[in-house]
């Protein structure tokens, strides 16, 4: 039999344990939120436009890639000295953002391309591609994705909402004679793949070029944590996803380009660099092998993330335009 004193001690001890457990749980919850919130802000928070791939290696002396980048920059300067363009804004389909684009019109051409830039970038990062398409007779639409460049938005959506925005741009330029190509890079590549099976995508879209796109946003985030930061995916991704859903509305599990293309029949050209450390090359293989529609692929040796057009510019553009002409 316990004495009254012993009972009081046991009750007090039990309360102490419960309080301690409660404090520990509270600390874990608060700590988890801060970790998740940091990751969400780091990955999805709007950032200043970054024109230099932070994952590209640096060199002590000029490389073919660097030389071709410089050549491309000079072409862009000359291009802007000799052409005119329009600046256009449209509302996003969800009514939350104002979307910006530059449009480079041609006379007497029904060929269009919508060029979609990558993560934390803007249309300015792919101005060299604008030049290539324009010089081949294409009207060019170069939008800034939501939360990038001159478009409004607080959080990046990894393609999930961007796909609807790109569909909106395709419909903006659509008419009975339009022939439209979607060409995206990195997150922009994932975006055009997601858009490939969108219900409201106009029938005038006849081909898609994806350069360095990922299979799913979740897989890409997992790879970055594991290989770039050497951190465990669990519980960081799981906690961060909860915070993201609450704070931004984005579920990391939603953007799945590899599933979207299974409902598409459009011709798709899959491009990747074999030295890409941001979107690993195996994703290129998985995307290509999964797609059952008209397709082709180009793996560029020695190219990092979206750098193929600088490492092998002739091969890159010959492949792109030969592919498009096959279906024009």
Secondary structure by P-SEA (a helix, b strand, c coil): cccaaaaaaaaaaaaaaaaaaaaaaaaaaaaaaaaaaaaaaacccccccccccccbbbbccccaaaaaaaaaaaaaaaaaacbbbbbbbbbcccccbbbbbbbbccccccbbbbbbbccccccccaaaaaaaaaaaccbbbbbbccccccccccccccccaaaaaaaaaaaaaccccbbbbbbbccaaaaaaaaacccccccccccbbbbccccccaaaaaaaaaccccccccaaaaaaaaaaaaaccccccccccccccccccccbbbbbbbcccccccaaaaaaaaaaccccbbbbbbccccccccccccaaaaaaaaaaaaaacc
